[in-house]
Structures are given as structure tokens and as C-alpha cells.
Amino acid sequence: MKISGETTLSLRKLALLGAVEQPVKLSALQFAEMINSSGQTAARRLQELEREGFVHRRITADGQWIVLTKTGIVQLKEECYEYQEIFFSASSVELEFVGRVITGLGEGKYYTTLEGYKRQFEGKLGFTPFPGTLNLRLDAQGIAARGILDVRKGIKLEGFESKRAKRTFGGGKCFPCKIACNRAEGVKSAVIIPHRTHYPEDVLEIISPIFLRCELKLNDGDEVRAKVVT
């Protein structure tokens, strides 16, 4: 389904606010500033998005809450893939990341052991990850390459709801890779790109079936190369 440029712009702005993963509180005036329009036009645009099934709106005494529907997300993805065809038309792209090992926030150990993610890693990557991630601080070239991964399709990781934890966990994507340092070559791993992360754009998270820090005798500051073919 072909949609207007105004609709695409509106969906993109809402997605940037985080409305892909969860409802966001947004007034018509705030939205007007984002799309450079009047408040009346912005209010009408939100109503049209709801009527066309691209967003859900909930009006409460506290304000207006908006979240993209599956239909709205699909529309954004289709646009993303079109841009991908324009700028990255090759069937595959080989990227090399060079980074320095850093100590992470410790969240990787928790998330990689969650059954909802663990099953997907096993089924889609062919290995059970060691609890935790190896975190690399990228150089300028690596940050640019990281931006390419953001628009490549990758292997999709579905979000899920955990009744035990009484919360939902966001999705993301991953890319098989091989990492190397001066102590080993071609270690099987995968780069993880979560939809939601606390890390800045210059940090790359890597999972592997082995404890990379231990097996490769890595310390903070050591240089590691990761090669990804998307």
C-alpha cells in the first residue's frame, strides 16, 4: 500500500520518540513542532493516522498516549528497505569493526539467559550464547559502519512478554560475525542490535558460545576486530 509523504513523516517522527515499543505521551502542539505544522493540522494528522490503522491513541485525563500499530511499523520498515536498496543495493555487504574492549553495564548476562531470547539465538544463530556480551568501543570508522547495520535487515529477534518477570522485552536484530585479535582468528559470534539499549552508538555488543574474555585472554583496552557479512 502506497502512503503519502506526510503520513510517512508522521510515522517516522513518532517512531523516533519511541512509539514503536511502547505508548508515548504527546500533545498536538508538541507533534506540530515535530512536523512543522499548525496545531490544528497536527491534531488532524493524528486522527487520520488512527483512522487508517497506523497508530493507536488513548485519551486519558493525564493526556494523549500514542503507539504505532503493526501496520504502521510495517510501513516504516518498507520505507527503510527501499532506502536500503538505494544506498546499499549489493546483495551482501562486508563490514569490519575495530574496537577496544570495555567493561559493560552487566545487563548482557541477564538478557542472554532469558528463555525468550535464548530460544531465538539457538534457532536462528545455531548456538547458545555464553551469559553476557563482549563490548567494544568503536573508532570513527566503526561508528559509520554501525550505522549501516542499523538499516540492514539482519536476523530478526522478536520481542516477548514474560509472565514470570511481569514485563515485556523488546526485539532487535543480529548479524553473524567472526571476531579476531592477536590471540585467535575467526571465532564464531554475532553482533546484537537491540531496539532499546542504554549504550551509545560507539559501543558494539557481541555474543558468542564461548566466554570470549576468558578464552581470548582479553582485558579492557585490547583491540578486537569483528567481521560482519550482511
N, CA, C and O of each residue as an XYZ file, in Angstrom:
920
protein
N       0.841     -1.185      0.000
C       0.000      0.000      0.000
C       0.879      1.238      0.000
O       1.754      1.379      0.854
N       0.653      2.139     -0.954
C       1.417      3.368     -1.050
C       0.773      4.426     -0.170
O      -0.431      4.667     -0.258
N       1.574      5.056      0.677
C       1.042      6.091      1.564
C       1.729      7.413      1.243
O       2.773      7.444      0.592
N       1.128      8.499      1.708
C       1.632      9.831      1.394
C       2.921     10.124      2.152
O       3.242      9.485      3.153
N       3.649     11.118      1.636
C       4.870     11.545      2.307
C       4.596     12.111      3.680
O       5.405     11.950      4.594
N       3.442     12.785      3.837
C       3.086     13.349      5.149
C       2.870     12.237      6.174
O       3.271     12.355      7.332
N       2.231     11.160      5.727
C       1.990     10.033      6.634
C       3.305      9.378      7.032
O       3.515      9.053      8.201
N       4.188      9.186      6.057
C       5.491      8.582      6.341
C       6.285      9.429      7.320
O       6.894      8.905      8.253
N       6.278     10.752      7.103
C       6.983     11.658      8.005
C       6.425     11.551      9.417
O       7.185     11.492     10.384
N       5.111     11.526      9.540
C       4.474     11.453     10.857
C       4.851     10.164     11.571
O       5.182     10.185     12.756
N       4.804      9.044     10.860
C       5.154      7.761     11.465
C       6.617      7.736     11.895
O       6.959      7.210     12.954
N       7.469      8.310     11.061
C       8.891      8.328     11.383
C       9.160      9.157     12.640
O       9.945      8.749     13.496
N       8.517     10.308     12.754
C       8.703     11.153     13.931
C       8.203     10.469     15.194
O       8.839     10.560     16.245
N       7.069      9.786     15.098
C       6.532      9.056     16.249
C       7.461      7.918     16.650
O       7.681      7.671     17.836
N       8.005      7.225     15.644
C       8.915      6.119     15.922
C      10.168      6.614     16.634
O      10.669      5.948     17.540
N      10.673      7.766     16.237
C      11.869      8.331     16.864
C      11.630      8.700     18.323
O      12.567      8.765     19.119
N      10.366      8.940     18.666
C      10.023      9.224     20.067
C       9.969      7.948     20.913
O       9.928      8.010     22.142
N       9.971      6.791     20.240
C       9.886      5.524     20.956
C       8.539      4.847     20.856
O       8.288      3.873     21.566
N       7.652      5.343     19.979
C       6.289      4.807     19.886
C       6.206      3.473     19.169
O       5.111      2.946     18.971
N       7.345      2.919     18.778
C       7.342      1.569     18.204
C       7.207      0.536     19.313
O       6.498     -0.459     19.165
N       7.891      0.780     20.424
C       7.946     -0.204     21.508
C       6.862     -0.016     22.561
O       6.391     -0.993     23.144
N       6.463      1.226     22.811
C       5.512      1.483     23.887
C       4.811      2.823     23.648
O       5.324      3.664     22.909
N       3.653      3.027     24.263
C       2.939      4.300     24.086
C       3.764      5.472     24.591
O       4.456      5.372     25.604
N       3.682      6.584     23.870
C       4.368      7.805     24.291
C       3.328      8.900     24.491
O       2.334      8.976     23.769
N       3.577      9.741     25.481
C       2.669     10.844     25.756
C       3.033     12.009     24.838
O       4.185     12.440     24.790
N       2.031     12.514     24.108
C       2.318     13.538     23.107
C       1.097     14.425     22.895
O       0.000     13.930     22.636
N       1.289     15.726     23.004
C       0.201     16.664     22.718
C       0.233     17.049     21.252
O       1.247     16.870     20.578
N      -0.879     17.578     20.756
C      -0.951     18.018     19.361
C       0.052     19.138     19.097
O       0.639     19.204     18.017
N       0.250     20.013     20.070
C       1.196     21.110     19.888
C       2.632     20.603     19.795
O       3.421     21.101     18.990
N       2.965     19.622     20.612
C       4.303     19.034     20.534
C       4.521     18.372     19.177
O       5.579     18.506     18.563
N       3.493     17.653     18.726
C       3.587     16.979     17.436
C       3.691     17.994     16.306
O       4.390     17.765     15.319
N       2.983     19.133     16.456
C       3.025     20.186     15.435
C       4.454     20.695     15.232
O       4.881     20.927     14.101
N       5.185     20.865     16.325
C       6.572     21.315     16.217
C       7.427     20.291     15.488
O       8.330     20.650     14.733
N       7.139     19.010     15.718
C       7.942     17.949     15.114
C       7.741     17.867     13.607
O       8.682     17.579     12.868
N       6.510     18.120     13.145
C       6.239     18.008     11.708
C       6.126     19.373     11.040
O       5.750     19.480      9.873
N       6.460     20.424     11.808
C       6.473     21.788     11.274
C       5.109     22.180     10.688
O       5.005     22.553      9.520
N       4.090     22.088     11.508
C       2.743     22.432     11.060
C       2.014     23.171     12.173
O       2.567     23.392     13.250
N       0.783     23.545     11.907
C      -0.038     24.167     12.939
C      -0.568     23.093     13.880
O      -0.566     21.907     13.553
N      -1.020     23.524     15.049
C      -1.598     22.580     15.996
C      -2.831     21.899     15.441
O      -3.056     20.716     15.695
N      -3.642     22.643     14.678
C      -4.860     22.089     14.100
C      -4.517     21.003     13.077
O      -5.149     19.947     13.048
N      -3.516     21.270     12.245
C      -3.100     20.275     11.250
C      -2.535     19.032     11.920
O      -2.809     17.908     11.498
N      -1.739     19.241     12.974
C      -1.139     18.107     13.685
C      -2.214     17.231     14.323
O      -2.130     16.004     14.269
N      -3.222     17.859     14.925
C      -4.311     17.099     15.539
C      -5.059     16.286     14.487
O      -5.405     15.127     14.712
N      -5.301     16.907     13.340
C      -5.991     16.196     12.258
C      -5.141     15.036     11.723
O      -5.665     13.976     11.383
N      -3.818     15.254     11.653
C      -2.923     14.209     11.162
C      -2.947     12.989     12.086
O      -2.954     11.852     11.615
N      -2.959     13.224     13.381
C      -3.016     12.114     14.338
C      -4.336     11.352     14.219
O      -4.366     10.125     14.316
N      -5.411     12.085     14.010
C      -6.707     11.440     13.827
C      -6.718     10.577     12.567
O      -7.276      9.479     12.559
N      -6.094     11.086     11.500
C      -6.029     10.323     10.244
C      -5.181      9.062     10.405
O      -5.525      8.007      9.873
N      -4.080      9.174     11.135
C      -3.232      8.009     11.370
C      -3.994      6.927     12.125
O      -3.857      5.736     11.846
N      -4.800      7.369     13.089
C      -5.603      6.411     13.850
C      -6.680      5.793     12.967
O      -6.898      4.582     13.008
N      -7.342      6.604     12.183
C      -8.412      6.114     11.314
C      -7.888      5.114     10.270
O      -8.581      4.162      9.908
N      -6.666      5.342      9.797
C      -6.083      4.459      8.794
C      -5.414      3.229      9.400
O      -4.899      2.373      8.681
N      -5.426      3.152     10.723
C      -4.916      1.958     11.390
C      -3.416      1.936     11.613
O      -2.846      0.878     11.879
N      -2.759      3.103     11.507
C      -1.315      3.157     11.671
C      -0.902      3.371     13.125
O       0.214      3.019     13.506
N      -1.780      3.940     13.936
C      -1.475      4.157     15.348
C      -2.696      3.835     16.196
O      -3.829      3.824     15.716
N      -2.433      3.574     17.466
C      -3.478      3.501     18.491
C      -3.345      4.764     19.341
O      -2.240      5.151     19.721
N      -4.472      5.397     19.633
C      -4.466      6.555     20.529
C      -5.318      6.253     21.743
O      -6.369      5.619     21.645
N      -4.848      6.719     22.894
C      -5.627      6.574     24.130
C      -5.646      7.933     24.817
O      -4.600      8.474     25.176
N      -6.843      8.476     24.995
C      -7.008      9.777     25.634
C      -7.365      9.564     27.099
O      -8.360      8.911     27.411
N      -6.564     10.107     27.986
C      -6.819      9.998     29.417
C      -6.831     11.392     30.029
O      -6.558     12.388     29.359
N      -7.149     11.436     31.302
C      -7.135     12.724     31.998
C      -5.721     13.290     32.065
O      -5.524     14.492     32.239
N      -4.743     12.399     31.922
C      -3.337     12.806     32.007
C      -2.788     13.271     30.661
O      -1.693     13.831     30.602
N      -3.537     13.044     29.575
C      -3.059     13.451     28.258
C      -3.334     12.398     27.193
O      -4.162     11.506     27.381
N      -2.639     12.514     26.092
C      -2.831     11.648     24.930
C      -1.631     10.711     24.774
O      -0.482     11.154     24.763
N      -1.914      9.414     24.655
C      -0.864      8.403     24.530
C      -0.984      7.736     23.157
O      -2.075      7.354     22.733
N       0.143      7.606     22.479
C       0.138      7.107     21.107
C       1.186      6.016     20.946
O       2.295      6.125     21.468
N       0.823      4.951     20.210
C       1.763      3.877     19.891
C       1.493      3.403     18.465
O       0.339      3.340     18.042
N       2.534      3.074     17.732
C       2.366      2.575     16.374
C       1.766      1.169     16.399
O       2.094      0.364     17.271
N       0.898      0.882     15.453
C       0.353     -0.460     15.292
C       1.313     -1.283     14.441
O       2.289     -0.758     13.905
N       1.027     -2.574     14.323
C       1.850     -3.428     13.462
C       1.823     -2.919     12.022
O       2.826     -2.983     11.312
N       0.658     -2.411     11.598
C       0.540     -1.870     10.246
C       1.451     -0.667     10.057
O       2.116     -0.541      9.029
N       1.480      0.217     11.047
C       2.338      1.387     10.972
C       3.810      1.016     10.940
O       4.593      1.618     10.205
N       4.186      0.021     11.743
C       5.583     -0.422     11.780
C       5.986     -1.034     10.446
O       7.088     -0.796      9.952
N       5.088     -1.823      9.867
C       5.370     -2.434      8.561
C       5.625     -1.360      7.513
O       6.527     -1.499      6.687
N       4.839     -0.293      7.543
C       5.020      0.791      6.579
C       6.398      1.428      6.721
O       7.049      1.729      5.720
N       6.844      1.634      7.950
C       8.168      2.204      8.172
C       9.264      1.261      7.696
O      10.258      1.696      7.114
N       9.080     -0.022      7.945
C      10.081     -0.993      7.513
C      10.187     -1.038      5.994
O      11.282     -1.149      5.443
N       9.040     -0.950      5.324
C       9.072     -0.959      3.866
C       9.846      0.233      3.331
O      10.601      0.109      2.367
N       9.656      1.395      3.962
C      10.407      2.579      3.553
C      11.891      2.378      3.811
O      12.726      2.760      2.991
N      12.220      1.781      4.948
C      13.613      1.538      5.296
C      14.272      0.633      4.264
O      15.401      0.883      3.842
N      13.564     -0.426      3.858
C      14.128     -1.359      2.892
C      14.310     -0.696      1.533
O      15.237     -1.030      0.795
N      13.423      0.248      1.201
C      13.581      0.970     -0.066
C      14.852      1.819     -0.048
O      15.609      1.837     -1.018
N      15.077      2.522      1.064
C      16.315      3.293      1.187
C      17.532      2.367      1.162
O      18.577      2.701      0.604
N      17.373      1.220      1.767
C      18.465      0.252      1.785
C      18.826     -0.180      0.369
O      20.003     -0.325      0.038
N      17.812     -0.383     -0.462
C      18.060     -0.774     -1.851
C      18.772      0.336     -2.608
O      19.594      0.067     -3.484
N      18.454      1.599     -2.266
C      19.074      2.733     -2.944
C      20.548      2.866     -2.563
O      21.413      2.992     -3.430
N      20.823      2.835     -1.258
C      22.164      3.132     -0.789
C      23.037      1.903     -0.578
O      24.264      2.000     -0.613
N      22.418      0.752     -0.361
C      23.179     -0.472     -0.124
C      22.601     -1.581     -0.995
O      22.129     -2.599     -0.489
N      22.644     -1.376     -2.308
C      21.955     -2.274     -3.230
C      22.635     -3.623     -3.397
O      22.016     -4.558     -3.904
N      23.894     -3.750     -2.982
C      24.564     -5.036     -3.109
C      23.841     -6.080     -2.278
O      23.322     -5.775     -1.205
N      23.806     -7.318     -2.774
C      23.100     -8.381     -2.062
C      23.726     -8.647     -0.704
O      23.038     -9.064      0.227
N      25.024     -8.409     -0.587
C      25.673     -8.561      0.707
C      26.745     -7.482      0.864
O      27.349     -7.036     -0.112
N      26.959     -7.086      2.083
C      27.956     -6.067      2.393
C      28.849     -6.608      3.496
O      28.360     -7.086      4.519
N      30.160     -6.533      3.289
C      31.103     -6.989      4.306
C      31.628     -5.784      5.076
O      32.140     -4.831      4.490
N      31.494     -5.841      6.373
C      31.929     -4.741      7.239
C      32.932     -5.259      8.251
O      32.791     -6.365      8.772
N      33.940     -4.457      8.522
C      34.900     -4.807      9.565
C      34.892     -3.727     10.640
O      35.035     -2.539     10.350
N      34.725     -4.155     11.860
C      34.715     -3.246     13.000
C      36.001     -3.430     13.798
O      36.428     -4.554     14.061
N      36.600     -2.329     14.171
C      37.775     -2.354     15.035
C      37.421     -1.597     16.307
O      37.019     -0.435     16.263
N      37.575     -2.267     17.428
C      37.215     -1.628     18.681
C      38.085     -2.067     19.830
O      38.849     -3.027     19.726
N      37.957     -1.355     20.921
C      38.688     -1.676     22.147
C      37.728     -2.252     23.173
O      36.625     -1.741     23.363
N      38.149     -3.299     23.821
C      37.308     -3.957     24.824
C      37.033     -3.000     25.984
O      37.941     -2.342     26.491
N      35.774     -2.937     26.391
C      35.388     -2.133     27.557
C      34.514     -2.982     28.475
O      33.931     -3.977     28.045
N      34.429     -2.593     29.704
C      33.526     -3.250     30.653
C      32.127     -2.678     30.464
O      31.945     -1.460     30.483
N      31.140     -3.549     30.282
C      29.777     -3.110     30.051
C      29.016     -2.842     31.332
O      29.584     -2.777     32.422
N      27.708     -2.689     31.168
C      26.845     -2.390     32.314
C      26.416     -3.640     33.074
O      25.814     -3.542     34.144
N      26.721     -4.807     32.528
C      26.355     -6.052     33.194
C      24.983     -6.573     32.833
O      24.560     -7.615     33.334
N      24.266     -5.844     31.950
C      22.914     -6.264     31.593
C      22.906     -7.458     30.643
O      21.953     -8.237     30.632
N      23.970     -7.604     29.844
C      24.019     -8.683     28.859
C      23.878    -10.055     29.481
O      23.252    -10.943     28.901
N      24.450    -10.234     30.648
C      24.376    -11.534     31.324
C      22.931    -11.914     31.626
O      22.548    -13.080     31.532
N      22.144    -10.920     31.986
C      20.731    -11.167     32.293
C      19.932    -11.463     31.026
O      19.194    -12.446     30.962
N      20.087    -10.600     30.017
C      19.261    -10.721     28.824
C      19.585    -11.973     27.997
O      18.679    -12.589     27.436
N      20.846    -12.348     27.917
C      21.195    -13.518     27.105
C      20.721    -14.824     27.720
O      20.680    -15.847     27.037
N      20.361    -14.807     29.001
C      19.879    -16.038     29.632
C      18.354    -16.124     29.679
O      17.809    -17.140     30.109
N      17.665    -15.079     29.246
C      16.209    -15.124     29.212
C      15.755    -16.138     28.164
O      16.268    -16.153     27.045
N      14.812    -16.967     28.521
C      14.387    -18.052     27.633
C      13.854    -17.522     26.312
O      14.069    -18.130     25.264
N      13.153    -16.378     26.360
C      12.588    -15.818     25.138
C      13.632    -15.445     24.108
O      13.391    -15.577     22.908
N      14.797    -14.977     24.559
C      15.901    -14.666     23.654
C      16.741    -15.908     23.371
O      17.159    -16.144     22.237
N      16.978    -16.681     24.394
C      17.854    -17.854     24.279
C      17.366    -18.805     23.190
O      18.162    -19.301     22.393
N      16.051    -19.059     23.156
C      15.494    -19.955     22.124
C      15.738    -19.397     20.728
O      16.031    -20.143     19.793
N      15.616    -18.078     20.596
C      15.817    -17.468     19.281
C      17.286    -17.539     18.854
O      17.584    -17.787     17.685
N      18.194    -17.323     19.795
C      19.613    -17.436     19.463
C      19.936    -18.854     18.999
O      20.651    -19.045     18.015
N      19.413    -19.829     19.703
C      19.687    -21.225     19.356
C      19.118    -21.575     17.986
O      19.780    -22.227     17.179
N      17.876    -21.135     17.729
C      17.225    -21.483     16.476
C      17.727    -20.689     15.279
O      17.789    -21.219     14.170
N      18.086    -19.419     15.488
C      18.453    -18.550     14.372
C      19.957    -18.407     14.158
O      20.409    -18.142     13.044
N      20.731    -18.582     15.234
C      22.180    -18.457     15.109
C      22.895    -19.793     15.220
O      24.052    -19.922     14.820
N      22.203    -20.788     15.766
C      22.806    -22.112     15.861
C      23.706    -22.311     17.057
O      24.486    -23.264     17.083
N      23.623    -21.436     18.054
C      24.407    -21.653     19.263
C      23.718    -21.021     20.463
O      22.915    -20.096     20.337
N      24.060    -21.551     21.626
C      23.590    -20.982     22.887
C      24.657    -20.019     23.388
O      25.792    -20.430     23.629
N      24.315    -18.750     23.548
C      25.354    -17.785     23.935
C      25.815    -17.963     25.375
O      25.031    -18.304     26.260
N      27.094    -17.726     25.584
C      27.602    -17.647     26.946
C      26.947    -16.438     27.604
O      26.810    -15.399     26.958
N      26.541    -16.540     28.860
C      25.871    -15.405     29.513
C      26.730    -14.142     29.489
O      27.831    -14.110     30.040
N      26.210    -13.119     28.850
C      26.922    -11.853     28.789
C      27.313    -11.485     27.364
O      27.177    -12.287     26.440
N      27.799    -10.262     27.206
C      28.239     -9.779     25.898
C      29.656     -9.235     26.008
O      30.087     -8.783     27.068
N      30.374     -9.290     24.882
C      31.662     -8.620     24.782
C      31.382     -7.248     24.189
O      30.756     -7.145     23.134
N      31.835     -6.202     24.852
C      31.532     -4.841     24.420
C      32.781     -4.167     23.870
O      33.835     -4.151     24.505
N      32.632     -3.604     22.653
C      33.743     -2.929     22.000
C      33.428     -1.448     21.838
O      32.324     -1.079     21.438
N      34.401     -0.606     22.148
C      34.298      0.824     21.883
C      34.872      1.072     20.494
O      36.062      0.862     20.262
N      34.020      1.523     19.569
C      34.398      1.644     18.170
C      35.126      2.948     17.878
O      34.951      3.951     18.569
N      35.955      2.903     16.824
C      36.563      4.131     16.334
C      35.577      4.814     15.383
O      34.462      4.326     15.196
N      35.981      5.942     14.780
C      35.079      6.703     13.918
C      34.593      5.880     12.729
O      33.421      5.953     12.360
N      35.488      5.099     12.132
C      35.098      4.272     11.002
C      34.085      3.211     11.430
O      33.147      2.900     10.697
N      34.291      2.660     12.630
C      33.376      1.652     13.146
C      31.995      2.214     13.429
O      30.992      1.532     13.223
N      31.936      3.453     13.899
C      30.644      4.097     14.162
C      29.873      4.251     12.860
O      28.661      4.036     12.823
N      30.577      4.627     11.783
C      29.923      4.762     10.479
C      29.402      3.408      9.993
O      28.296      3.317      9.459
N      30.206      2.356     10.182
C      29.777      1.015      9.780
C      28.595      0.547     10.625
O      27.707     -0.151     10.136
N      28.596      0.936     11.890
C      27.480      0.594     12.781
C      26.170      1.183     12.247
O      25.109      0.571     12.374
N      26.253      2.370     11.652
C      25.074      2.992     11.060
C      24.525      2.176      9.900
O      23.316      2.158      9.673
N      25.402      1.499      9.163
C      24.953      0.646      8.061
C      24.163     -0.540      8.604
O      23.146     -0.926      8.028
N      24.625     -1.117      9.706
C      23.891     -2.231     10.314
C      22.490     -1.808     10.720
O      21.554     -2.605     10.656
N      22.343     -0.560     11.136
C      21.033     -0.081     11.571
C      19.987     -0.181     10.464
O      18.804     -0.372     10.747
N      20.415     -0.051      9.196
C      19.452     -0.080      8.097
C      19.454     -1.403      7.344
O      18.669     -1.578      6.412
N      20.318     -2.337      7.727
C      20.286     -3.661      7.118
C      19.282     -4.533      7.876
O      19.041     -4.340      9.068
N      18.715     -5.478      7.166
C      17.623     -6.273      7.742
C      18.094     -7.154      8.880
O      17.465     -7.177      9.938
N      19.189     -7.881      8.689
C      19.699     -8.761      9.726
C      18.775     -9.924     10.036
O      17.819    -10.189      9.307
N      19.072    -10.609     11.122
C      18.240    -11.708     11.618
C      17.360    -11.152     12.725
O      17.853    -10.683     13.752
N      16.077    -11.209     12.509
C      15.136    -10.566     13.424
C      15.039    -11.293     14.757
O      14.961    -12.521     14.808
N      15.045    -10.519     15.830
C      14.789    -11.035     17.171
C      13.453    -10.475     17.640
O      13.288     -9.259     17.744
N      12.516    -11.341     17.917
C      11.177    -10.924     18.311
C      11.151    -10.519     19.776
O      11.815    -11.126     20.617
N      10.369     -9.477     20.066
C      10.101     -9.129     21.448
C       9.133    -10.135     22.055
O       8.477    -10.878     21.325
N       9.037    -10.169     23.359
C       8.151    -11.139     24.007
C       7.732    -10.623     25.377
O       8.302     -9.672     25.912
N       6.730    -11.275     25.917
C       6.236    -10.930     27.249
C       6.582    -12.052     28.212
O       6.346    -13.223     27.916
N       7.132    -11.705     29.346
C       7.478    -12.683     30.364
C       6.510    -12.554     31.533
O       6.499    -11.539     32.229
N       5.698    -13.584     31.744
C       4.763    -13.562     32.870
C       5.515    -13.652     34.185
O       5.095    -13.094     35.199
N       6.630    -14.360     34.154
C       7.422    -14.519     35.379
C       8.004    -13.178     35.824
O       7.960    -12.833     37.005
N       8.550    -12.428     34.866
C       9.135    -11.134     35.188
C       8.091    -10.018     35.207
O       8.365     -8.902     35.649
N       6.885    -10.340     34.719
C       5.778     -9.385     34.664
C       6.157     -8.123     33.872
O       5.922     -6.996     34.309
N       6.748     -8.356     32.698
C       7.131     -7.238     31.840
C       7.352     -7.751     30.420
O       7.423     -8.955     30.174
N       7.458     -6.806     29.503
C       7.749     -7.168     28.121
C       9.198     -6.828     27.803
O       9.788     -5.924     28.393
N       9.752     -7.572     26.860
C      11.130     -7.372     26.432
C      11.131     -7.053     24.941
O      10.471     -7.729     24.152
N      11.868     -6.030     24.569
C      11.874     -5.564     23.187
C      12.627     -6.476     22.244
O      13.414     -7.324     22.663
N      12.369     -6.282     20.961
C      13.040     -7.061     19.937
C      14.348     -6.418     19.502
O      14.906     -5.567     20.194
N      14.812     -6.841     18.359
C      16.062     -6.326     17.826
C      16.467     -7.148     16.625
O      15.623     -7.762     15.972
N      17.727     -7.163     16.335
C      18.245     -7.979     15.238
C      19.695     -8.329     15.526
O      20.337     -7.729     16.387
N      20.195     -9.309     14.793
C      21.576     -9.723     14.994
C      22.211    -10.084     13.659
O      21.523    -10.340     12.671
N      23.534    -10.097     13.654
C      24.300    -10.387     12.453
C      25.429    -11.352     12.810
O      26.274    -11.021     13.641
N      25.460    -12.537     12.200
C      26.588    -13.434     12.458
C      27.902    -12.743     12.111
O      27.980    -11.997     11.135
N      28.915    -12.990     12.900
C      30.214    -12.381     12.633
C      31.321    -13.302     13.121
O      31.079    -14.277     13.833
N      32.524    -12.972     12.725
C      33.707    -13.658     13.221
C      34.628    -12.606     13.801
O      34.893    -11.580     13.176
N      35.109    -12.871     14.999
C      35.969    -11.884     15.641
C      37.397    -12.401     15.696
O      37.642    -13.607     15.698
N      38.314    -11.478     15.740
C      39.723    -11.843     15.756
C      40.504    -10.856     16.596
O      40.148     -9.682     16.697
N      41.562    -11.344     17.190
C      42.512    -10.494     17.885
C      43.880    -11.140     17.687
O      44.010    -12.060     16.879
N      44.881    -10.687     18.391
C      46.208    -11.264     18.181
C      46.362    -12.644     18.794
O      47.428    -13.251     18.689
N      45.311    -13.151     19.436
C      45.394    -14.459     20.071
C      44.538    -15.520     19.383
O      44.660    -16.708     19.683
N      43.667    -15.094     18.457
C      42.786    -16.062     17.793
C      42.241    -15.458     16.509
O      42.231    -14.240     16.334
N      41.789    -16.326     15.617
C      41.209    -15.882     14.354
C      39.877    -16.593     14.124
O      39.743    -17.790     14.379
N      38.899    -15.832     13.639
C      37.658    -16.444     13.170
C      36.773    -17.070     14.224
O      36.137    -18.091     13.962
N      36.715    -16.487     15.406
C      35.831    -17.022     16.450
C      34.377    -16.716     16.083
O      34.028    -15.564     15.825
N      33.534    -17.748     16.060
C      32.121    -17.594     15.697
C      31.383    -16.784     16.751
O      31.483    -17.076     17.942
N      30.639    -15.763     16.319
C      29.928    -14.878     17.228
C      28.787    -14.210     16.492
O      28.479    -14.569     15.356
N      28.159    -13.241     17.135
C      27.090    -12.463     16.498
C      27.019    -11.087     17.127
O      27.129    -10.934     18.344
N      26.834    -10.088     16.278
C      26.612     -8.719     16.740
C      25.126     -8.553     17.050
O      24.275     -8.953     16.256
N      24.819     -7.973     18.187
C      23.443     -7.769     18.606
C      23.091     -6.281     18.515
O      23.809     -5.429     19.040
N      21.972     -5.982     17.838
C      21.479     -4.605     17.735
C      20.090     -4.561     18.371
O      19.102     -4.794     17.675
N      19.980     -4.271     19.664
C      18.662     -4.206     20.308
C      17.890     -2.973     19.843
O      18.484     -1.951     19.498
N      16.562     -3.080     19.836
C      15.750     -1.897     19.544
C      15.888     -0.864     20.651
O      15.833      0.342     20.413
N      16.071     -1.371     21.874
C      16.253     -0.476     23.009
C      17.574     -0.814     23.682
O      17.822     -1.973     24.016
N      18.408      0.169     23.882
C      19.699     -0.071     24.522
C      20.126      1.152     25.313
O      19.760      2.282     24.989
N      20.910      0.904     26.359
C      21.442      2.000     27.159
C      22.820      2.441     26.661
O      23.404      3.391     27.182
N      23.331      1.740     25.646
C      24.662      2.060     25.151
C      24.616      3.114     24.050
O      23.651      3.162     23.287
N      25.641      3.960     23.953
C      25.730      4.938     22.862
C      26.095      4.243     21.552
O      26.383      3.046     21.536
N      26.082      5.001     20.457
C      26.285      4.427     19.130
C      27.706      3.917     18.899
O      27.944      3.186     17.937
N      28.650      4.286     19.758
C      30.024      3.832     19.554
C      30.349      2.544     20.298
O      31.514      2.161     20.394
N      29.324      1.871     20.826
C      29.527      0.601     21.523
C      28.859     -0.520     20.736
O      27.689     -0.427     20.366
N      29.627     -1.582     20.487
C      29.121     -2.749     19.765
C      29.059     -3.923     20.731
O      30.033     -4.217     21.424
N      27.893     -4.602     20.776
C      27.708     -5.754     21.662
C      27.819     -7.046     20.861
O      27.217     -7.180     19.795
N      28.584     -7.986     21.375
C      28.822     -9.255     20.681
C      28.545    -10.416     21.623
O      28.951    -10.402     22.785
N      27.842    -11.430     21.099
C      27.623    -12.664     21.854
C      28.359    -13.806     21.163
O      28.670    -13.729     19.975
N      28.631    -14.858     21.914
C      29.369    -15.997     21.385
C      29.053    -17.218     22.247
O      28.651    -17.067     23.401
N      29.228    -18.425     21.705
C      29.010    -19.611     22.536
C      30.099    -19.811     23.591
O      29.955    -20.651     24.479
N      31.191    -19.040     23.498
C      32.267    -19.173     24.473
C      32.426    -17.868     25.255
O      31.947    -16.814     24.837
N      33.102    -17.962     26.385
C      33.403    -16.786     27.202
C      34.595    -16.090     26.561
O      35.745    -16.439     26.828
N      34.316    -15.111     25.719
C      35.343    -14.501     24.887
C      36.474    -13.867     25.709
O      37.649    -14.033     25.383
N      36.124    -13.159     26.747
C      37.156    -12.505     27.564
C      38.155    -13.530     28.099
O      39.365    -13.303     28.097
N      37.623    -14.651     28.552
C      38.472    -15.680     29.150
C      39.242    -16.456     28.086
O      40.458    -16.619     28.186
N      38.524    -16.936     27.062
C      39.148    -17.786     26.038
C      40.213    -17.033     25.246
O      41.237    -17.609     24.879
N      39.976    -15.750     24.982
C      40.927    -14.957     24.205
C      41.849    -14.124     25.084
O      42.669    -13.350     24.589
N      41.702    -14.294     26.411
C      42.538    -13.580     27.381
C      42.510    -12.063     27.118
O      43.545    -11.412     26.980
N      41.283    -11.535     27.057
C      41.093    -10.122     26.739
C      40.954     -9.286     28.006
O      40.350     -9.713     28.991
N      41.518     -8.102     27.958
C      41.378     -7.119     29.035
C      40.865     -5.817     28.452
O      40.950     -5.600     27.244
N      40.339     -4.960     29.291
C      39.899     -3.648     28.827
C      41.035     -2.950     28.082
O      42.174     -2.914     28.548
N      40.699     -2.398     26.918
C      41.697     -1.693     26.111
C      42.300     -2.524     25.014
O      42.925     -1.974     24.107
N      42.135     -3.857     25.061
C      42.658     -4.708     23.992
C      41.890     -4.477     22.708
O      40.685     -4.226     22.738
N      42.576     -4.560     21.581
C      41.953     -4.348     20.282
C      41.361     -5.649     19.741
O      42.005     -6.697     19.780
N      40.157     -5.572     19.248
C      39.468     -6.727     18.662
C      38.852     -6.292     17.324
O      38.325     -5.188     17.188
N      38.936     -7.193     16.352
C      38.300     -6.962     15.049
C      37.119     -7.894     14.900
O      37.196     -9.072     15.249
N      36.018     -7.359     14.379
C      34.830     -8.171     14.134
C      34.423     -7.977     12.670
O      34.239     -6.848     12.216
N      34.285     -9.078     11.942
C      33.922     -9.013     10.530
C      32.494     -9.513     10.370
O      32.162    -10.626     10.779
N      31.649     -8.672      9.767
C      30.241     -8.994      9.592
C      29.908     -8.957      8.106
O      30.274     -8.010      7.410
N      29.211     -9.990      7.613
C      28.693    -10.001      6.256
C      27.186     -9.974      6.346
O      26.573    -10.928      6.824
N      26.577     -8.882      5.888
C      25.122     -8.736      5.997
C      24.440     -9.190      4.708
O      23.214     -9.141      4.608
